[in-house]
Amino acid sequence: MLILKQATNPIWFNAEQTAINLEVQFEEFPNEIMPFLATSYDCEPHGVDIFNRAKAGEFGTVAPYVAPPEPVQPQTTGTQTA
């Protein structure tokens, strides 16, 4: 199990609030701050622990989920060239 040194910038990953994105640093990797997706159903105990702690507000308020923008559809002019 990895040992969490710090976690910052929690934000809900989805509207269902089943996953949280964070930036984390583990004691095992002291020179790296990395993105981490924490869930309550993670197969690793440290993932579940980080999710529960983040949800409880230990790393600050979890920012709301923001849906990605809808893809832009190409516009057609209605005319075709032969």
Backbone as JSON Lines, residues from 0, in Angstrom:
{"i":0,"aa":"M","n":[0.84,-1.18,0.0],"ca":[0.0,0.0,0.0],"c":[0.89,1.25,0.0]}
{"i":1,"aa":"L","n":[0.57,2.17,-0.89],"ca":[1.32,3.42,-0.93],"c":[0.92,4.33,0.22]}
{"i":2,"aa":"I","n":[1.85,5.13,0.7],"ca":[1.6,6.04,1.81],"c":[1.48,7.45,1.26]}
{"i":3,"aa":"L","n":[0.33,8.06,1.47],"ca":[0.05,9.4,0.96],"c":[0.8,10.44,1.77]}
{"i":4,"aa":"K","n":[1.53,11.29,1.07],"ca":[2.23,12.4,1.71],"c":[1.37,13.66,1.68]}
{"i":5,"aa":"Q","n":[0.75,13.93,0.51],"ca":[-0.16,15.07,0.41],"c":[-1.11,14.87,-0.75]}
{"i":6,"aa":"A","n":[-2.25,15.53,-0.71],"ca":[-3.23,15.52,-1.79],"c":[-3.85,16.91,-1.88]}
{"i":7,"aa":"T","n":[-4.04,17.38,-3.11],"ca":[-4.6,18.71,-3.32],"c":[-5.54,18.7,-4.51]}
{"i":8,"aa":"N","n":[-6.28,19.78,-4.65],"ca":[-7.15,20.05,-5.8],"c":[-8.18,18.95,-6.08]}
{"i":9,"aa":"P","n":[-8.95,18.52,-5.07],"ca":[-9.96,17.49,-5.34],"c":[-11.1,18.05,-6.19]}
{"i":10,"aa":"I","n":[-11.53,17.28,-7.16],"ca":[-12.66,17.66,-8.02],"c":[-13.42,16.39,-8.4]}
{"i":11,"aa":"W","n":[-14.75,16.47,-8.35],"ca":[-15.54,15.31,-8.72],"c":[-15.27,14.96,-10.17]}
{"i":12,"aa":"F","n":[-15.06,13.69,-10.45],"ca":[-14.77,13.21,-11.79],"c":[-16.03,13.04,-12.62]}
{"i":13,"aa":"N","n":[-17.17,12.77,-11.94],"ca":[-18.42,12.52,-12.66],"c":[-19.6,13.08,-11.88]}
{"i":14,"aa":"A","n":[-20.72,13.2,-12.57],"ca":[-21.93,13.76,-11.95],"c":[-22.48,12.85,-10.85]}
{"i":15,"aa":"E","n":[-22.21,11.55,-10.93],"ca":[-22.69,10.6,-9.93],"c":[-21.89,10.66,-8.63]}
{"i":16,"aa":"Q","n":[-20.79,11.38,-8.64],"ca":[-19.91,11.54,-7.48],"c":[-19.41,10.19,-6.94]}
{"i":17,"aa":"T","n":[-18.92,9.37,-7.87],"ca":[-18.35,8.08,-7.48],"c":[-16.83,8.05,-7.61]}
{"i":18,"aa":"A","n":[-16.25,9.16,-8.09],"ca":[-14.8,9.23,-8.27],"c":[-14.34,10.67,-8.11]}
{"i":19,"aa":"I","n":[-13.13,10.84,-7.59],"ca":[-12.56,12.17,-7.35],"c":[-11.17,12.23,-7.96]}
{"i":20,"aa":"N","n":[-10.93,13.26,-8.76],"ca":[-9.59,13.53,-9.29],"c":[-8.84,14.38,-8.28]}
{"i":21,"aa":"L","n":[-7.57,14.07,-8.06],"ca":[-6.71,14.85,-7.16],"c":[-5.3,14.89,-7.73]}
{"i":22,"aa":"E","n":[-4.48,15.74,-7.14],"ca":[-3.05,15.71,-7.37],"c":[-2.45,15.17,-6.07]}
{"i":23,"aa":"V","n":[-1.64,14.13,-6.19],"ca":[-1.13,13.47,-4.99],"c":[0.38,13.35,-5.03]}
{"i":24,"aa":"Q","n":[0.93,13.16,-3.84],"ca":[2.35,12.86,-3.69],"c":[2.44,11.74,-2.65]}
{"i":25,"aa":"F","n":[3.13,10.67,-3.02],"ca":[3.31,9.53,-2.12],"c":[4.71,9.55,-1.54]}
{"i":26,"aa":"E","n":[4.85,9.04,-0.33],"ca":[6.16,8.98,0.32],"c":[7.14,8.16,-0.51]}
{"i":27,"aa":"E","n":[6.63,7.17,-1.22],"ca":[7.49,6.31,-2.03],"c":[8.05,7.03,-3.26]}
{"i":28,"aa":"F","n":[7.42,8.14,-3.66],"ca":[7.85,8.94,-4.81],"c":[7.93,10.4,-4.38]}
{"i":29,"aa":"P","n":[8.89,10.76,-3.54],"ca":[8.91,12.09,-2.92],"c":[9.09,13.26,-3.88]}
{"i":30,"aa":"N","n":[9.59,13.02,-5.06],"ca":[9.83,14.12,-6.0],"c":[8.78,14.22,-7.09]}
{"i":31,"aa":"E","n":[7.67,13.49,-6.95],"ca":[6.64,13.48,-7.99],"c":[5.28,13.85,-7.42]}
{"i":32,"aa":"I","n":[4.65,14.82,-8.07],"ca":[3.24,15.12,-7.82],"c":[2.52,14.62,-9.06]}
{"i":33,"aa":"M","n":[1.53,13.76,-8.86],"ca":[0.89,13.11,-9.99],"c":[-0.62,13.14,-9.89]}
{"i":34,"aa":"P","n":[-1.31,13.06,-11.04],"ca":[-2.77,12.97,-10.99],"c":[-3.18,11.61,-10.45]}
{"i":35,"aa":"F","n":[-4.32,11.59,-9.76],"ca":[-4.8,10.35,-9.17],"c":[-6.32,10.36,-9.19]}
{"i":36,"aa":"L","n":[-6.92,9.27,-9.65],"ca":[-8.37,9.12,-9.64],"c":[-8.72,8.17,-8.5]}
{"i":37,"aa":"A","n":[-9.37,8.7,-7.49],"ca":[-9.73,7.9,-6.31],"c":[-11.2,7.5,-6.38]}
{"i":38,"aa":"T","n":[-11.46,6.22,-6.05],"ca":[-12.83,5.72,-6.03],"c":[-13.06,4.91,-4.76]}
{"i":39,"aa":"S","n":[-14.32,4.75,-4.41],"ca":[-14.66,3.94,-3.23],"c":[-14.52,2.45,-3.52]}
{"i":40,"aa":"Y","n":[-14.41,2.08,-4.78],"ca":[-14.34,0.68,-5.17],"c":[-12.97,0.31,-5.76]}
{"i":41,"aa":"D","n":[-11.97,1.12,-5.51],"ca":[-10.62,0.85,-6.01],"c":[-10.14,-0.5,-5.48]}
{"i":42,"aa":"C","n":[-9.39,-1.22,-6.29],"ca":[-8.88,-2.52,-5.86],"c":[-7.7,-2.38,-4.88]}
{"i":43,"aa":"E","n":[-7.14,-1.17,-4.78],"ca":[-6.03,-0.92,-3.86],"c":[-6.55,-0.18,-2.62]}
{"i":44,"aa":"P","n":[-6.16,-0.61,-1.43],"ca":[-6.63,0.05,-0.21],"c":[-6.32,1.54,-0.15]}
{"i":45,"aa":"H","n":[-5.16,1.96,-0.66],"ca":[-4.83,3.4,-0.59],"c":[-5.78,4.22,-1.46]}
{"i":46,"aa":"G","n":[-6.3,3.65,-2.56],"ca":[-7.25,4.36,-3.4],"c":[-8.57,4.61,-2.68]}
{"i":47,"aa":"V","n":[-9.06,3.6,-2.0],"ca":[-10.3,3.74,-1.22],"c":[-10.1,4.73,-0.08]}
{"i":48,"aa":"D","n":[-8.96,4.65,0.59],"ca":[-8.65,5.56,1.69],"c":[-8.6,7.02,1.21]}
{"i":49,"aa":"I","n":[-7.94,7.24,0.1],"ca":[-7.84,8.61,-0.43],"c":[-9.23,9.12,-0.82]}
{"i":50,"aa":"F","n":[-10.05,8.28,-1.45],"ca":[-11.41,8.69,-1.81],"c":[-12.2,9.09,-0.58]}
{"i":51,"aa":"N","n":[-12.19,8.24,0.45],"ca":[-12.96,8.54,1.67],"c":[-12.47,9.81,2.35]}
{"i":52,"aa":"R","n":[-11.18,10.0,2.4],"ca":[-10.63,11.2,3.04],"c":[-10.96,12.46,2.23]}
{"i":53,"aa":"A","n":[-10.87,12.34,0.91],"ca":[-11.2,13.49,0.06],"c":[-12.68,13.83,0.17]}
{"i":54,"aa":"K","n":[-13.54,12.83,0.14],"ca":[-14.98,13.05,0.25],"c":[-15.33,13.71,1.58]}
{"i":55,"aa":"A","n":[-14.6,13.37,2.62],"ca":[-14.84,13.96,3.95],"c":[-14.29,15.38,4.06]}
{"i":56,"aa":"G","n":[-13.58,15.85,3.03],"ca":[-13.08,17.22,3.03],"c":[-11.69,17.4,3.59]}
{"i":57,"aa":"E","n":[-10.98,16.33,3.83],"ca":[-9.65,16.43,4.43],"c":[-8.66,17.2,3.55]}
{"i":58,"aa":"F","n":[-8.86,17.17,2.24],"ca":[-7.94,17.84,1.32],"c":[-8.55,19.11,0.73]}
{"i":59,"aa":"G","n":[-9.58,19.62,1.38],"ca":[-10.31,20.79,0.9],"c":[-11.65,20.37,0.32]}
{"i":60,"aa":"T","n":[-12.47,21.35,0.05],"ca":[-13.78,21.08,-0.54],"c":[-13.61,20.47,-1.92]}
{"i":61,"aa":"V","n":[-14.36,19.41,-2.19],"ca":[-14.29,18.78,-3.51],"c":[-15.05,19.68,-4.49]}
{"i":62,"aa":"A","n":[-14.34,20.15,-5.5],"ca":[-14.95,21.04,-6.49],"c":[-16.01,20.27,-7.28]}
{"i":63,"aa":"P","n":[-17.03,20.99,-7.73],"ca":[-18.1,20.31,-8.46],"c":[-17.63,19.76,-9.81]}
{"i":64,"aa":"Y","n":[-18.33,18.75,-10.27],"ca":[-18.09,18.17,-11.58],"c":[-18.48,19.17,-12.65]}
{"i":65,"aa":"V","n":[-17.64,19.28,-13.66],"ca":[-17.95,20.13,-14.82],"c":[-17.95,19.22,-16.04]}
{"i":66,"aa":"A","n":[-19.1,19.13,-16.69],"ca":[-19.22,18.27,-17.87],"c":[-18.38,18.84,-19.01]}
{"i":67,"aa":"P","n":[-17.77,17.97,-19.79],"ca":[-17.0,18.46,-20.94],"c":[-17.94,19.1,-21.96]}
{"i":68,"aa":"P","n":[-17.44,20.03,-22.75],"ca":[-18.31,20.66,-23.75],"c":[-18.73,19.64,-24.81]}
{"i":69,"aa":"E","n":[-19.91,19.86,-25.37],"ca":[-20.38,19.01,-26.44],"c":[-19.47,19.18,-27.65]}
{"i":70,"aa":"P","n":[-19.21,18.1,-28.39],"ca":[-18.37,18.23,-29.57],"c":[-19.05,19.1,-30.62]}
{"i":71,"aa":"V","n":[-18.25,19.86,-31.34],"ca":[-18.78,20.72,-32.39],"c":[-18.99,19.88,-33.64]}
{"i":72,"aa":"Q","n":[-20.21,19.93,-34.16],"ca":[-20.53,19.19,-35.37],"c":[-20.16,20.03,-36.58]}
{"i":73,"aa":"P","n":[-19.57,19.41,-37.61],"ca":[-19.25,20.19,-38.8],"c":[-20.54,20.67,-39.47]}
{"i":74,"aa":"Q","n":[-20.49,21.89,-39.96],"ca":[-21.66,22.46,-40.61],"c":[-21.57,22.2,-42.1]}
{"i":75,"aa":"T","n":[-22.71,21.87,-42.67],"ca":[-22.77,21.68,-44.12],"c":[-23.51,22.85,-44.72]}
{"i":76,"aa":"T","n":[-23.15,23.21,-45.93],"ca":[-23.77,24.36,-46.58],"c":[-25.01,23.96,-47.39]}
{"i":77,"aa":"G","n":[-25.2,22.68,-47.59],"ca":[-26.37,22.25,-48.35],"c":[-26.12,22.22,-49.84]}
{"i":78,"aa":"T","n":[-24.96,22.63,-50.29],"ca":[-24.65,22.57,-51.72],"c":[-23.55,21.56,-51.95]}
{"i":79,"aa":"Q","n":[-23.63,20.91,-53.06],"ca":[-22.62,19.94,-53.42],"c":[-22.01,20.32,-54.74]}
{"i":80,"aa":"T","n":[-20.76,20.02,-54.9],"ca":[-20.1,20.27,-56.18],"c":[-19.84,18.96,-56.87]}
{"i":81,"aa":"A","n":[-19.9,18.98,-58.17],"ca":[-19.72,17.76,-58.95],"c":[-18.27,17.58,-59.34]}
